[in-house]
Structures are given as C-alpha cells and as structure tokens.
C-alpha cells in the first residue's frame, strides 16, 4: 500500500543537502513510499536529484516577501494553495519547524508531523502539528533530520548517510583539479587572502589545477584578485546548480568556506575541507563518504597550516583508497 508523504524543507542550499540522507532512509524503511517535497524555487533542483522524490513543489518565499501583495505574487500564492489542496497525503513532515514552513504545512491535507516545543527553532511552530517529536537540538544537522524522519515513520536508522546523488557521481571522471570556494554570503565568513595563496601554492605543488567558484560580480572580482598572475588557475563563470555539482563530482579535492556548495561537495563523496569562522561545525559539520575536515569555530578561524595538513590527509586517504586492491 502506497504511503503518500509530503516533506516540507524549503531552504537553504546546505540544509537541503543535509536532508537527502533522511530521504534515503525513508525510501529504505517505508514500503512503497511516494515522496513529494516543497522547496524554495532557487534550490528546487536538489530534491529532484534524489531518485526517491516523485515531485518537487516549488515556492518562492524569498521573492514573494519583497512584493507580498503584488498581483503576480497573489496569483502565484493562490496557485500554490490550489495545488496543495488538490493533493492528499498520509504524512506531512515539516523538517524545518519555522512559522514560514507551518504556513505551507497548514495548506496541505494529511497528518502533520514536526518537532515539539523544546526541539523546534521557532517553538510556536510546534502548536500546529498533530504529532510532535523530541529531537535533541545540539546534534549535527544530518543526524537531527534522520532522527526526526525515523521518529515520524517508526524505524531506526543506521549506517553512514546516503545522499542519493549517484546519478551525478557515477558518471563523473575525477580530474587533476581542486575546486575552491573562497566566497560566502557574509563578509565575516571570509578567510584572509594570504592564507588562500598558501593553499593555492600547496595544491599546485601537488600537480593540481585550480578552479574557483564564484557567483555575483563581487565574488567574481574577489576570486580573480586571489589568482592574479597565477598560471594553472581559473575563475569559473557563474554556473547553475547542476553544472556546479558536475564540477564538484569531478574534482580531486574541494576546499571552501562554510557554504552550501562545500556541503554539497561532501555529499557528492569528494574529499572536502571546510573553513569555519562565523559558525560552528558542531551543528553543521561536513559529512560524506570521502575524507572531510571541518576546521575552525565561531570567532576562531583555522590558520593556513591546519588547512594544509588537512589537504595532505585528504589526498593521502584518496590515494590509499585507489591503491587498495
């Protein structure tokens, strides 16, 4: 018998990546699960990459909130409301526990599950669930999501996280390049240029070319300045999410600031070094099937020596795994 499930987790990029192992668990433990997922339009590709997700329902909170009462926004909200009203679910699972996610949960028909008052980031959200679950807050995000899904469906999860990204990773041929993510959404996450140049020297001494990821023009300018006068290095043009995922899947190693793309690299099973400065890796450490290192802490950035040591460990581990008969 089919179990119709609606997952509510709209953003952000890294948070959606952290959700993917919970989807794999549900697909493994819930017979005939039919999973739909509500996600922010900017990141809707990510749920669609998982083979267990049947349908992705796109929302546009980030765009709508700027023009909430405009005619176009009202029409789009009405279309979403009608779409959700036309569907019937056995379980609606809010994996975000925010008032903005509750707004979506309340428009869907089915038994509503979410975090309880002490577990939710916004405790008021818990008032709107039919079934409430206790999940300890200070756990890595992936474990927290897997725990909530297991509680909602009554199973026990085990084993390493499966991100369900094999359609991207299996065709990929690893190249002698390092992917670098030197930009972040906030300036307080940035790492000194002198540290980056030591990392670039070290990676190139290992025979690796450098490809820098950048989004908007200011990020592009920063990346170009970092590699100015350096051979064997390029700043990639702004790419779509799938194009970035393909680049990451082919990289020998990825070094980046604490960003969604760095977490995506780890989820794709690439050796990944994350540099934390304005956030703590306790809640959002890098996790994946290859070597990962989550370096630094809120208010305490790692120095270049720490990052270089982690790069060596990652490359040594990758070489050992390929040499093992």
C-alpha positions as a Python dict, from the first residue, in 0.01 Angstrom:
ca = {
    (1, 'X'): (0, 0, 0),
    (2, 'X'): (140, 338, -102),
    (3, 'X'): (231, 584, 174),
    (4, 'X'): (195, 936, 39),
    (5, 'X'): (444, 1170, 205),
    (6, 'X'): (498, 1544, 183),
    (7, 'X'): (834, 1677, 302),
    (8, 'X'): (849, 2047, 390),
    (9, 'X'): (1202, 2187, 385),
    (10, 'X'): (1229, 2496, 168),
    (11, 'X'): (1583, 2628, 213),
    (12, 'X'): (1873, 2686, 219),
    (13, 'X'): (2114, 2504, -13),
    (14, 'X'): (2318, 2338, 262),
    (15, 'X'): (2007, 2250, 461),
    (16, 'X'): (1855, 2072, 162),
    (17, 'X'): (2176, 1874, 112),
    (18, 'X'): (2161, 1774, 480),
    (19, 'X'): (1805, 1647, 421),
    (20, 'X'): (1895, 1399, 148),
    (21, 'X'): (2011, 1113, 377),
    (22, 'X'): (1677, 1126, 561),
    (23, 'X'): (1500, 1081, 227),
    (24, 'X'): (1717, 775, 156),
    (25, 'X'): (1624, 636, 498),
    (26, 'X'): (1253, 687, 437),
    (27, 'X'): (1275, 519, 97),
    (28, 'X'): (1458, 225, 255),
    (29, 'X'): (1230, 174, 556),
    (30, 'X'): (881, 280, 435),
    (31, 'X'): (743, 34, 177),
    (32, 'X'): (601, 198, -135),
    (33, 'X'): (678, 550, -10),
    (34, 'X'): (564, 818, -254),
    (35, 'X'): (757, 1131, -159),
    (36, 'X'): (686, 1489, -262),
    (37, 'X'): (897, 1780, -135),
    (38, 'X'): (826, 2153, -104),
    (39, 'X'): (1141, 2358, -170),
    (40, 'X'): (1237, 2715, -248),
    (41, 'X'): (1248, 2773, -625),
    (42, 'X'): (1620, 2864, -616),
    (43, 'X'): (1707, 2521, -476),
    (44, 'X'): (1432, 2301, -622),
    (45, 'X'): (1685, 2111, -835),
    (46, 'X'): (1839, 1950, -527),
    (47, 'X'): (1536, 1743, -416),
    (48, 'X'): (1484, 1644, -779),
    (49, 'X'): (1828, 1482, -787),
    (50, 'X'): (1719, 1220, -534),
    (51, 'X'): (1564, 917, -707),
    (52, 'X'): (1308, 862, -428),
    (53, 'X'): (1148, 1207, -474),
    (54, 'X'): (848, 1190, -705),
    (55, 'X'): (753, 1556, -730),
    (56, 'X'): (909, 1886, -619),
    (57, 'X'): (664, 2162, -536),
    (58, 'X'): (830, 2498, -579),
    (59, 'X'): (769, 2800, -354),
    (60, 'X'): (915, 3149, -381),
    (61, 'X'): (920, 3292, -29),
    (62, 'X'): (1241, 3482, -94),
    (63, 'X'): (1092, 3655, -396),
    (64, 'X'): (737, 3688, -265),
    (65, 'X'): (827, 3860, 62),
    (66, 'X'): (963, 4159, -131),
    (67, 'X'): (629, 4210, -307),
    (68, 'X'): (382, 4016, -91),
    (69, 'X'): (67, 4199, -203),
    (70, 'X'): (151, 4246, -571),
    (71, 'X'): (-99, 4091, -811),
    (72, 'X'): (156, 3847, -954),
    (73, 'X'): (258, 3729, -608),
    (74, 'X'): (-104, 3683, -501),
    (75, 'X'): (-173, 3475, -813),
    (76, 'X'): (128, 3255, -750),
    (77, 'X'): (32, 3203, -386),
    (78, 'X'): (-323, 3117, -489),
    (79, 'X'): (-192, 2865, -745),
    (80, 'X'): (23, 2703, -477),
    (81, 'X'): (-273, 2688, -238),
    (82, 'X'): (-489, 2522, -506),
    (83, 'X'): (-212, 2275, -592),
    (84, 'X'): (-169, 2168, -230),
    (85, 'X'): (-546, 2146, -179),
    (86, 'X'): (-569, 1902, -470),
    (87, 'X'): (-331, 1657, -303),
    (88, 'X'): (-395, 1417, -15),
    (89, 'X'): (-109, 1288, 198),
    (90, 'X'): (-81, 1024, 467),
    (91, 'X'): (207, 1208, 638),
    (92, 'X'): (313, 1571, 613),
    (93, 'X'): (656, 1607, 771),
    (94, 'X'): (783, 1957, 849),
    (95, 'X'): (1160, 1926, 868),
    (96, 'X'): (1210, 2300, 922),
    (97, 'X'): (986, 2390, 1218),
    (98, 'X'): (955, 2758, 1131),
    (99, 'X'): (640, 2967, 1105),
    (100, 'X'): (703, 3007, 732),
    (101, 'X'): (709, 2628, 691),
    (102, 'X'): (398, 2589, 907),
    (103, 'X'): (221, 2825, 665),
    (104, 'X'): (279, 2560, 399),
    (105, 'X'): (200, 2263, 624),
    (106, 'X'): (-141, 2413, 709),
    (107, 'X'): (-234, 2432, 340),
    (108, 'X'): (-177, 2060, 283),
    (109, 'X'): (-413, 1778, 379),
    (110, 'X'): (-280, 1495, 591),
    (111, 'X'): (-149, 1406, 936),
    (112, 'X'): (106, 1672, 1028),
    (113, 'X'): (432, 1578, 1199),
    (114, 'X'): (702, 1810, 1331),
    (115, 'X'): (929, 1898, 1621),
    (116, 'X'): (796, 1958, 1970),
    (117, 'X'): (818, 2286, 2163),
    (118, 'X'): (1163, 2217, 2308),
    (119, 'X'): (1309, 2092, 1980),
    (120, 'X'): (1186, 2350, 1729),
    (121, 'X'): (1393, 2651, 1631),
    (122, 'X'): (1068, 2853, 1646),
    (123, 'X'): (871, 2681, 1925),
    (124, 'X'): (537, 2832, 1818),
    (125, 'X'): (553, 2616, 1506),
    (126, 'X'): (500, 2305, 1721),
    (127, 'X'): (146, 2418, 1807),
    (128, 'X'): (33, 2338, 1453),
    (129, 'X'): (139, 1972, 1434),
    (130, 'X'): (-82, 1670, 1502),
    (131, 'X'): (219, 1463, 1609),
    (132, 'X'): (520, 1619, 1781),
    (133, 'X'): (864, 1465, 1814),
    (134, 'X'): (1154, 1535, 2050),
    (135, 'X'): (1491, 1564, 1878),
    (136, 'X'): (1789, 1697, 2069),
    (137, 'X'): (1891, 2032, 1925),
    (138, 'X'): (2270, 2022, 1955),
    (139, 'X'): (2332, 1739, 1712),
    (140, 'X'): (2479, 1751, 1363),
    (141, 'X'): (2209, 1858, 1118),
    (142, 'X'): (2215, 1533, 921),
    (143, 'X'): (2166, 1322, 1235),
    (144, 'X'): (1890, 1555, 1352),
    (145, 'X'): (1699, 1519, 1024),
    (146, 'X'): (1749, 1144, 1010),
    (147, 'X'): (1628, 1116, 1370),
    (148, 'X'): (1312, 1319, 1304),
    (149, 'X'): (1225, 1114, 995),
    (150, 'X'): (1282, 789, 1186),
    (151, 'X'): (1057, 907, 1468),
    (152, 'X'): (780, 1007, 1228),
    (153, 'X'): (778, 671, 1050),
    (154, 'X'): (871, 440, 1337),
    (155, 'X'): (1201, 291, 1225),
    (156, 'X'): (1561, 300, 1347),
    (157, 'X'): (1820, 431, 1106),
    (158, 'X'): (2177, 307, 1089),
    (159, 'X'): (2482, 324, 869),
    (160, 'X'): (2653, 621, 707),
    (161, 'X'): (2442, 886, 535),
    (162, 'X'): (2336, 808, 177),
    (163, 'X'): (2277, 1132, -13),
    (164, 'X'): (2120, 960, -312),
    (165, 'X'): (2336, 1152, -561),
    (166, 'X'): (2464, 852, -757),
    (167, 'X'): (2319, 984, -1083),
    (168, 'X'): (2572, 1268, -1059),
    (169, 'X'): (2868, 1084, -908),
    (170, 'X'): (2870, 757, -1101),
    (171, 'X'): (2932, 905, -1449),
    (172, 'X'): (3192, 1153, -1317),
    (173, 'X'): (3560, 1104, -1406),
    (174, 'X'): (3788, 1261, -1146),
    (175, 'X'): (4030, 1521, -1286),
    (176, 'X'): (4355, 1663, -1151),
    (177, 'X'): (4188, 1980, -1027),
    (178, 'X'): (4098, 2136, -694),
    (179, 'X'): (3769, 2323, -663),
    (180, 'X'): (3790, 2631, -442),
    (181, 'X'): (3501, 2823, -285),
    (182, 'X'): (3658, 3144, -141),
    (183, 'X'): (3332, 3342, -120),
    (184, 'X'): (3043, 3337, 123),
    (185, 'X'): (2711, 3508, 182),
    (186, 'X'): (2861, 3715, 466),
    (187, 'X'): (3190, 3901, 491),
    (188, 'X'): (3253, 3766, 841),
    (189, 'X'): (3296, 3419, 687),
    (190, 'X'): (3579, 3527, 456),
    (191, 'X'): (3931, 3392, 501),
    (192, 'X'): (4245, 3605, 452),
    (193, 'X'): (4387, 3625, 100),
    (194, 'X'): (4736, 3538, 230),
    (195, 'X'): (4602, 3206, 365),
    (196, 'X'): (4432, 3125, 36),
    (197, 'X'): (4755, 3187, -155),
    (198, 'X'): (4941, 2939, 67),
    (199, 'X'): (4667, 2685, -5),
    (200, 'X'): (4692, 2752, -379),
    (201, 'X'): (5071, 2708, -374),
    (202, 'X'): (5035, 2380, -186),
    (203, 'X'): (4768, 2238, -416),
    (204, 'X'): (4960, 2332, -729),
    (205, 'X'): (5273, 2171, -586),
    (206, 'X'): (5065, 1850, -579),
    (207, 'X'): (5008, 1886, -954),
    (208, 'X'): (4651, 2013, -928),
    (209, 'X'): (4495, 2288, -1133),
    (210, 'X'): (4272, 2539, -956),
    (211, 'X'): (3912, 2621, -1040),
    (212, 'X'): (3746, 2889, -830),
    (213, 'X'): (3370, 2905, -787),
    (214, 'X'): (3206, 3246, -770),
    (215, 'X'): (2853, 3380, -807),
    (216, 'X'): (2782, 3752, -828),
    (217, 'X'): (3020, 4014, -963),
    (218, 'X'): (3179, 4095, -627),
    (219, 'X'): (3257, 3726, -575),
    (220, 'X'): (3399, 3706, -925),
    (221, 'X'): (3619, 4009, -859),
    (222, 'X'): (3745, 3865, -531),
    (223, 'X'): (3826, 3531, -694),
    (224, 'X'): (4011, 3698, -983),
    (225, 'X'): (4216, 3902, -737),
    (226, 'X'): (4315, 3589, -546),
    (227, 'X'): (4465, 3420, -854),
    (228, 'X'): (4601, 3730, -1028),
    (229, 'X'): (4928, 3643, -1203),
    (230, 'X'): (4897, 3271, -1125),
    (231, 'X'): (4918, 3012, -1402),
    (232, 'X'): (4705, 2698, -1391),
    (233, 'X'): (4416, 2871, -1219),
    (234, 'X'): (4082, 2997, -1345),
    (235, 'X'): (3764, 3153, -1213),
    (236, 'X'): (3465, 2962, -1344),
    (237, 'X'): (3175, 3164, -1482),
    (238, 'X'): (2857, 3168, -1280),
    (239, 'X'): (2706, 2823, -1317),
    (240, 'X'): (2372, 2659, -1248),
    (241, 'X'): (2343, 2420, -956),
    (242, 'X'): (2369, 2106, -1169),
    (243, 'X'): (2672, 2245, -1351),
    (244, 'X'): (2839, 2319, -1017),
    (245, 'X'): (2753, 1968, -893),
    (246, 'X'): (2914, 1818, -1203),
    (247, 'X'): (3229, 2024, -1145),
    (248, 'X'): (3244, 1915, -780),
    (249, 'X'): (3193, 1549, -868),
    (250, 'X'): (3497, 1560, -1097),
    (251, 'X'): (3731, 1741, -853),
    (252, 'X'): (4021, 1565, -683),
    (253, 'X'): (3957, 1779, -375),
    (254, 'X'): (3743, 2074, -271),
    (255, 'X'): (3843, 2348, -27),
    (256, 'X'): (3580, 2604, 66),
    (257, 'X'): (3431, 2830, 325),
    (258, 'X'): (3129, 2711, 523),
    (259, 'X'): (2879, 2731, 238),
    (260, 'X'): (2609, 2518, 82),
    (261, 'X'): (2839, 2424, -207),
    (262, 'X'): (3105, 2296, 31),
    (263, 'X'): (2844, 2072, 196),
    (264, 'X'): (2728, 1960, -149),
    (265, 'X'): (3086, 1858, -231),
    (266, 'X'): (3099, 1638, 79),
    (267, 'X'): (2759, 1489, -7),
    (268, 'X'): (2890, 1404, -354),
    (269, 'X'): (3159, 1195, -192),
    (270, 'X'): (3455, 1419, -273),
    (271, 'X'): (3741, 1489, -30),
    (272, 'X'): (3636, 1823, 118),
    (273, 'X'): (3796, 2073, 353),
    (274, 'X'): (3560, 2326, 515),
    (275, 'X'): (3681, 2650, 673),
    (276, 'X'): (3458, 2774, 957),
    (277, 'X'): (3490, 3121, 1101),
    (278, 'X'): (3146, 3271, 1174),
    (279, 'X'): (2961, 2947, 1252),
    (280, 'X'): (3024, 2630, 1448),
    (281, 'X'): (3084, 2291, 1285),
    (282, 'X'): (2918, 2125, 1583),
    (283, 'X'): (2579, 2175, 1420),
    (284, 'X'): (2677, 2156, 1055),
    (285, 'X'): (2994, 1951, 1009),
    (286, 'X'): (3084, 1825, 666),
    (287, 'X'): (2975, 1464, 616),
    (288, 'X'): (3023, 1234, 322),
    (289, 'X'): (3172, 908, 205),
    (290, 'X'): (3520, 1056, 143),
    (291, 'X'): (3759, 1236, 377),
    (292, 'X'): (3618, 1557, 522),
    (293, 'X'): (3758, 1811, 768),
    (294, 'X'): (3553, 2087, 934),
    (295, 'X'): (3816, 2331, 1058),
    (296, 'X'): (3773, 2633, 1284),
    (297, 'X'): (3498, 2760, 1509),
    (298, 'X'): (3281, 3066, 1553),
    (299, 'X'): (3522, 3352, 1624),
    (300, 'X'): (3828, 3132, 1574),
    (301, 'X'): (3933, 3072, 1215),
    (302, 'X'): (4181, 2796, 1127),
    (303, 'X'): (4525, 2904, 1015),
    (304, 'X'): (4682, 2801, 685),
    (305, 'X'): (4895, 2530, 850),
    (306, 'X'): (4583, 2348, 972),
    (307, 'X'): (4423, 2362, 629),
    (308, 'X'): (4739, 2241, 453),
    (309, 'X'): (4763, 1945, 691),
    (310, 'X'): (4400, 1853, 621),
    (311, 'X'): (4463, 1877, 245),
    (312, 'X'): (4755, 1635, 278),
    (313, 'X'): (4543, 1394, 484),
    (314, 'X'): (4261, 1410, 229),
    (315, 'X'): (4488, 1347, -69),
    (316, 'X'): (4675, 1067, 112),
    (317, 'X'): (4345, 899, 206),
    (318, 'X'): (4219, 924, -154),
    (319, 'X'): (4544, 775, -288),
    (320, 'X'): (4530, 491, -37),
    (321, 'X'): (4173, 405, -132),
    (322, 'X'): (4255, 388, -504),
    (323, 'X'): (4565, 176, -441),
    (324, 'X'): (4380, -78, -225),
    (325, 'X'): (4326, -398, -432),
}
